Each structure stands twice: as structure tokens, then as C-alpha cells.
Amino acid sequence: MLHTHAQTPREGGLERALSNRHIQLIAIGGAIGTGLFMGSGKTISVAGPSVVLVYMIIGFMLYFVMRAMGELLLSRTHYRNFADFAGDILGPAAAFFVGWTYWFCWVVTGVADVIVIASVYVTYWLPLLPTWIPAVAIIVLLMLLNLPSVRGFGETEFWFAMIKIVAIVALIIAGIVLIASGFTNEYTDTRTGDTIVGTASLMNLIAVGGGFFGGGFMGFIMGFQIAVFAFVGVELVGTAAAETKDPQHNIPRAVKAIPIRILLFYVGSLVVLISVVPWVAFSKDESPFVMLFSLAGIGAAAHLVNLVALTSAASSANSGIYSTSRMVYTLATSGDAPRVFSKLTRARVPRNALFLTGVLLLSSLVLLLTGLDKSAGFSVVTTISSLCFMFVWTMILISYLVYRRRRPHEHEASTFRMPLGRTMPYVVMAFFVFLLWAFTQDPDTLAGLIATPVWFVVVGVGYAALRKSPAHARLRSKHAAQVADERRSAAEWRGSRR
């Protein structure tokens, strides 16, 4: 058998050990990327104050992806993640492409995180330490935290996310104090090199350097291209669905809170940053968090922000180790990956799948030792990862549209219906097309966009080989029969409603 479809999970499957506080913080951790702490300087310097609108638009669109995912995951209790419902609704090919592409996304992201931790954050404190030592250390540490039980992942992610939250709240409080006291300071305009005097005020959002859209139209567009990377991982709640206690209660709570978190953490911190420091003074090479904490008189600001950024990258790598191992486990139990990865420990952890991820993360050592971590090729690789995440988000929306058409009675009975479910999937997919266009506007991201189809060719070759097996032929015919049944049931249900 390839997919569990309408079956209940096997005895001895994954353990539901993640509590509400774990799921809430996993959702927050997934929604706040390292880009906010270290990369937001670049986003502000490119887009100006309109970056606030950029984050709001991306957050608004991805909220509907999360609502579609939430309704689908809760529509049938045996769904372990979105690869399961994509396979059940769209067919075996969809499960194969979604599962392996999501796995690939996180392997690449995890490698990038390990490289950044070793070559940037640890080097900041220990410049003479060979970078491969912290790289091996972080991989081994995260593997040891994930191996004993799923609670190990939950607890690690809980505390990593807590550090991010404390840092952002501290920044917002420090900024409000500086605004309230009318703080004044001299800055260098990064565009002209002139010295300017800036006073902390909300008017900085509209009255400095050309106003709210000071970066111009293309600056606004480039903001999307950079900022979308920060939202990678927002769908982590869906990967953890099979190990969540009381998913009917905890998943809706985590998903519903996403807009508030984006408003507070992204929009709140950016509004405060640009209000305190005129946007023209931000450098793409400096963390805005360091700048603001330094202005607030915190001497160790750079060290504090470096620590927060390090834990943020470690949190992302931790999420990568968790989500790739669970996705490979799902693929293995469905016949889309070697059976050896479907084995669980006594604590119901997919150990072999975890080891596979650990071995692949060690490829970061090759990049570190050959110096490829500093090349343009590295940004191309991370772009490919982001584009693959967009593919997964799109497949979630397509699964939702087909689910509404073929299972109208399940949609009607849902306790967690997606709002504006008839129109928003199309609006969000149109937005993703706009993002693809935005990626063509920069040489590095354009190279990533051109290279991305190579991954789908590789997966396509793998699927073509798998498709020849008799088991897969039986699965496809079973799915075709299931689709015919569901269409018949949907037609009867609609007829009875007239």
C-alpha cells in the first residue's frame, strides 16, 4: 500500500506528545525567521517604510494558506501532514511531489542554517575557531535533542521561540521609550553619505526620504522578494499535526493566532525601528536590532542580537531536522521512500529518518571547507528552497479547492472552515505568480528561478520509476475509484440540498 487514505493510523505510529504550548510556540517560531533580526536592514534600505506593507500583504496571503491547511488536516483524523491530504485528494503523484519537495526545502534550509551559524554567528565570538567544529557541534546537539522523543523537539523549539519573542518585545519597548522621549541623534544617509539629524517619531514613516514609498516602485517590489524568505516555515504546524495532542482544539488556536503574531512581531518591530531611526540610515550590512539597542544605551547590544540570531538559526535547523524526518517517515509508510525509514524507536521517533537528515546536513561541511558558503551560488540555493516552499503552499490551496468540490458535505460539517474559501485560494495563487515575477528582477534570484525546474525533473524521474510498480498501479486505480465515488456522493448531496 502506498497511502493510508481512509484508513486509521497503524498501531505504534507517531506519538501525540506535543501540547498546546508546544504547538503555539512552534507556530510562532515558524512565523519569525532569522531574516527579521539580521536581514531586515536590507529590506528596509531597499523598500523604505513600505516594507511594513510588504510584510502585512505576505502575512495576509499566507494566513489563508494556513486556514486551508487547517480545514483539510481536521477534515479526516488520519491525515498526518499535507503530503497525506494531497495524496488522498489529488492522487499518488501529488503526495510524492509534495512530500519529497517539502523534504528538499528543509534539507537545503537546514544546510544554510548550519553554515550561517558556523561561519557568521559563532565566528563573531570565536574568529580563530575552524568553522567545521561549530557546524558538527550544532548538528550533533540537535540530533541528540530530537532522538529521545518528540517532546525533545517540542521543548527545544519552545525555548528557541521564547528567546525570539523576548528579543522582539524588548526592541518594541525600547523603541516606544525612545519615541516617547523624543530621542534625537545624528545618522549617515546611506544613499548620499550626508550626515542627518533624526528625531524619534512616527512621522519618520511618511516624512523622510521620499515618504512611505521612499524606495520607489521597484524598491517596493524588491521588498517582496527578500521578505518572502522570512515566512518560510509558517506551515510547520501542519507537519506536527500527527504528533499534536487534541489537534481539533490546538491546531485552530495556533493558526488563528498567526495574523496577530505577524502584526506584533513583524509590523510592530518594523514600525518601531523606522520611527526611531530614519529609514535612509539603515544599512543592508547591519542588523537594525543592533542599531536600536545600541541607541537605547545597551552596550552589549551586538552580542545580544548575535545570540538571538544564532538561536533563531538553530531553531530553523531544528525545525528542518524534525520536519524532514517526519516527511520521510510519511513517505516510507506510504511506499514512496525506502521502508527502512518507516521504523520507529520505542519512544515512537523515526530514528532512521532522523539519521538521514543528520548525514545530509553534514554536506554543509563541504560548503564551509571549500569556501562556497560565501559565493553567489549560496543565495541561488536558498532561493530554490523558497520557490519550492511556494510550490508546497500552492499544492495545499489546490488540494483545498478540489476538496470543496468533491467533498462538499465535509466542508459543510467543518468546525474550522477557511474564510472566503471560494475566492481567496485564487487570489493567493495569483499573488504567488506576482512573486515569481518579482524573483526575475534580481540576477541571483533569477538564477535560482531558472535552476528550480531541475529539482522537479529529478523528482519526476523518481516518480516515473516508482509508477511502473504493480503496487503503484493498484494504488492509482484505487484512487480513481475513490474519486468517482466522491463525485457521485457530491452530486447526490448537492441534489438533496436543492
N, C-alpha and C positions, 0 to 999 in steps of 0.2 A: 504493500500500500504506500502511496506517496503522501496523500493528505488526509488529515483526520476528519475533514468536512463536518458531517453532522454527528460525529462520534463524541463521546465524552472522553476527557483525558485519561490516558493509561494510569493504572495504579503505579505509584512510585515515580510520578512525574515531578516537575519542579514544585518547590515548596512555597506556599503563600505566607511569606515571613516579613514582607515589607509593610510596616504600619502606616497610618495616616501621616505622621510627622516625617517619615522617610519619603513618602510619595510627594508631599508638599515641597520638601527641600530639593528632591531630585528635579521637580518641575522648575523650581527657581534656578537651580544650578544649570539646568539645560537652557534656560532662557537668558542667562547672563554669561556671555563669553569673555574670554581674555581680551578680546578686541576693545571692550569698554575701558579697561584700565590702561592699556598700553597703546591701542590703535585709534582711540577716539580723537587724539590730537590731529592725526592725518585727516580724519573725516571732517572735523571742524574747519581745518585750514583749507580744505577743498570746497566744501559746500557752504560754509558760513553758518549763521543761525538757522538756516533752513534745514540743517541736519536734524533738528528736533522733529520737523515734519516727516523727514525720511524715515526715522525710527518708528514714528507713530503709524505711518502707512504700512510699513513691512509688518509691524506687530499686529495691526488690524487685520491684514490679509491672512497671516499665519494663525490667528485665533480661529478662523473658520476652518482651516485645515485640521486644527486640533479638535474642533467641535464635530467635524465629520468623522474623524478617527474615534472620538469618544462614543458617538452613537453606534458606530459599527462594532467596536470592541464589546459593547454591552448588549448588542443585539443577540449574540449567541455565547453562552458561557464557556464553550471550549476554545474560543479564539485566544491564542497566547500572545499574538502581536499582529502587526499589519500584514506580514507575509502570509499568515494564516487566512485572514479575511480576503486578501487579494486573490489567493489561490481558490478559495471557496466560491467567490463571486465571479471573478474574471477568468479563472481556469489555471491549470498547472503551469503554463508558461509564465503567467503573471507572478505566481509565487516564486518561481525560480529566479526571474529577473529582479523582482523587488528584494528578495532575501539576499541574494549574492551582491546586488548593488549597494544595499544598506551596509552589508558586511565590509565591502570595499571602502565605502565612505569613511567608516570609523577606523579601519586599519590605517588609511592614509592620514586621517586626522590625528590618530594616536601617535604615529611616527613623527608628524610635525610637532606635536606637543612635547614629545621626549627630546627632540632636537632643540626646541626653544628653551626648555628647562635647562638642558646641559650647556648650551652654547651662549645663552643670554643671561638667565636669572642666576644660576649658580656661579658662572664666570664673573658676574658683577661683584660677588663677595670673595671668590677664590680664583683670581685670574690665572694663576700658575697651575691649577689642577687640570690634568688632561680631561677633555670633555667626555671621553667614553666612560670614565668612572661614575660620575653622577647619572649618566644615561642608564648604565647597568643597574645602579642602585635604585633608581625610581621604578624601573620595570620589575625588579625582584620584589621591592616593597609592595607595589600594587598587586602583584600576583599573590603574595603571601596574605594580603588583606582580603582578597577575593576568594581564595581557595577554601577556607573553613566552612563558610555558609553564605547565603545571600545577604544575611544580616550584616556581614562584614562590609559588603559593598554599600548597603543602606547607611550604616553608621559613618563610614568614611565620607560618603557623599553629603551626609547631613552636616558634618563639621566643616567640610570644604565650603559648602554653600553658606554656612553661618558666617565664616570669615569674610566672604564676598559681601554679604548683607551688611555686616558691621562696618566694613570699609566705606560702602556707598552711603549709609546713613550718617556716618561721621563726616563724610565730604559734604553732604547736604546741610547738616547742622553748621559746620564751619563756614560754608558759603552764606547761609542765612545771616549768621552773625556779622560777617564782613559786609554784606549788603545793608543790613540794618544800621551799622556804624558808619556807613558812607566811606568805606576804605578807599584810599587813593594811592596810586603807585605809578612809577614810570615803567613803560614797556617798549620793546622794539617791534615796529611794524615789520613782520616777516616778508611782506611784499615789496616794501620800498627801502627798508633799512633805517627809516626815520625813528626818532625817539618820540613816543606819545605818552600823554598823561591820561590814565584811565581811572574813573571813579566807579566803584561797585554799585550797579543799579540795573534794574530790569530793563531800563531804556537801552542798554547795550545790545539788546536783541534786535532793535529796529533802527537805532540812530547812529550806528558806527559802520564804517567801511562799506557803504552802499546799501545798508539796511538789511532786512530779514533775508533777502535773496542776494546778499553781497557777493556770493561766489559765482553768480551768473547762472544761466540755464544749464550749461554743461557741468558746472560745479555741483548743482543740484542732482543731475543725473549720475555723476561720478560718486556722489554720496551713497546712492543705492547700491552701486557696485561693491563698495567697501563694506557698507553696513550689513548687507545680507549675510556675510560671513559670521557676524556676531550672533545670529539667530540659529545657527546650526546646532542641533541637539535639543531643540524645543519639543521634538516628538518623543523624547526618551521615556515619558510616562507610558507611551504605547508599548515600548519594548519591555517594560517592567510589569505589564498587565497580568502575566501568568503567575507572578510571584507577589501580587498585591493582596493583602488581607481586605476582605469586603470590597471588591472592586466596584460594585454597584454604587457604593457611597463615596469611596476615596478618589476614584478617577474623575467623576464630575466635579468634585471640590477642587482638585488640582487644576483641571482645565479651565473652570470658570474664573479662577483667580489670575490667570495669565495676563489679561488686559490691565488689571490693577498693578501687577508687578512691572509690566513694561512702562506704564505711566510713571510709577515711582522710581524705578531703578535707572531706566534709560533716559526718559524725558526729564524727570526730576533732576538727575545729576547733570545732564547737559544744559538745562536752563540755568542752573546754579553756576556752572562753570563759565558760561558765556556772559552771565550777568556780572560776575566778579572780574573776569579778565576779558577785555575786548577781543573779539574773535580773530582779528587780524594779528594778534600777538601769539597765537598758538602755532607751534612748530610741529611738523609731521614726525619729527625725530624725538619728541619729548612727551612724556606722559602728562596729560592735563591734571591728573590727580596729584602728581609730584609737585607741579607748579602751585596748585591751590593750597595744599597742606603746608608748603614752604611759606607762602604768603600769610598763612594763619599762624606762623611762628613755630611750627613743629619742625625742629631741627633734623630729626631722623626721618623726614617725610619720604625721601628717596628709598631708604631701607624698608620702611613700612610698605610702600606701594610695591616694591620689588617682591617682598614676602607675599603680599596678596596676589600679585600676578603669578608668582610661582605656584601657589596653592590652586589658583584658577586653572592654570595649565595642567596641573596634576589631577584636578577634578575632571577635566576634559579627557585626559588619558585614562583615568579610572572608569569613566563612562564608556569609553571606547572598548576597554577590556571586557567590561560587563556585557555591553550590547552585542559585540561581535561573537562572544562565546554563546550567548543565548540564541542569536540568529543562526549560527552554525548548528547548534543543538536542534533547533526547529527544522532546519533543512535536512539534517541527518535522520530525524524521526519521520520525516516525510519522504525519504528516499532521494532527496536532491543533493545530498552530500554523503560521503562515506559513513557507514554505520558506526564506525569506531567513535565518532564524535557524539553519538547519542547516549553513551554510557554516563551514568550519574554516580557520584560517591554516596556514602550512607547519609550524608547531610544534603543530598539531592542537588549537588553542584556539578555541572558538566565539565569535569576536570580536563578531559582530553581536548575539548573545545577551547578551554582557557589556555592550555599549553600551546595550542596552535597560534593563538593571538600573541602570546608571550614571545614565541620564536619569531613571528613576523615583525614584532616591534623591535627586535634586535637588529633588523635591517637599518634602523636609524644609526647604528654604529658605523655602517659602511659610508653613509652620507656624511657623518661627522669626520671620519678619518680621511675621506677623500676631499673634504672641503666643499662638497656640493650643497651643504646647508646654506651657504651664503650666495648661491647663484640665482639667476633669474628663473632657472628651471624649477627651483623650490616653490616659488609663488605660482608657477604654472600648475604644479602638482596639487597645491591646496585649492586652486580654482576648480580643477577637475573634481575634487571631492565635493565642493559646494554645489556644482552643477548636478552631481549625482544625488545629493540630498534633494534638490529641486525635483528631480525625476521621481524620487520616492514620494514626496509631498503630492505631486501630480497624480500618481497612481492611487493614493489614498482618496483624492477627490473623484477620480473616475470610478473607483470601487463604490463610492457613496452614491453617485448618480445612477449606476446600474442597480444597486441595492434598492433604491427608491422605486425604480421602475419594475423590478422583478419581485420585490417583497414588500408591497405597499402596506400589507397588514402588519408586518413587523415594525415598519416606520410609524404607522398609526399608533401602535401599542407602546412605542418607545417612551421611556421616562426621561430621556436626555436627548431630545430632538435638536438637530442643528437648526439655529435660526436662519431664516431666509434661504432655506435649503434648495429652493428651486433655481435661484439666480446666482447666489454667491460662489458656487463652485466654478461657474463660467467666468465670473469677474476675476476670481483669484488666478485661474489659469491664464486669462488674458494678461494679468499683471506679471505672471512668470514669463510670458512672451516678451513683455517690455523689459524685464530683467535680462533676458538673453540678448536683446538689442544693446542694453547698457554695457554688457560684457564685451561687445565688439568695439567699444570706444577707447580701449586701452590695449597696448601691444601685448602685455603679459597675460591679461585675462582673455584676450582674443586667441592667443596661442593655446591656452587651456581649453577654450571653447572648441577649437579645431581638433585638439587631441582627444577630447572626451569620447567621441564615437568609437575610438579604438577599444575602450572598455566594453562597450555593448557588442562589438564584433566578437571579442573574447568570450563573453557570456553566451552570445548566440551560437558559437561553435560548440560550447559545452552543452547547451540545451539540445542542439541538433544531434549530438552523440547520445544523450540521455533519451531522447524522443524515440529512438529505434528499439528500445527495450519493450518486451511484451507487457511488463507491468505498467509502463507508462501509457501504452496503447489502451490498456484496460481502464486506466485512470481517466484518460481523455473521453472515452466512450461513456464512462460513468458520469463525468461532469456534463457531457452533452445531454444525457438523460435527465440529470438533475435540473439543468436549465430549462428543458422542455416542460418538466413538471411544474417548475416555479412560474413559468409564463402562463401555463394553463390555470394554476391556482390564482395568479394575479388577475387574469381575465375574469374568472368566476367571482372573485372578491369584489372587483370593480362593478361587475354586473349586478351583484346583490345590493350594492350601495345606491344604485340608480332608483 
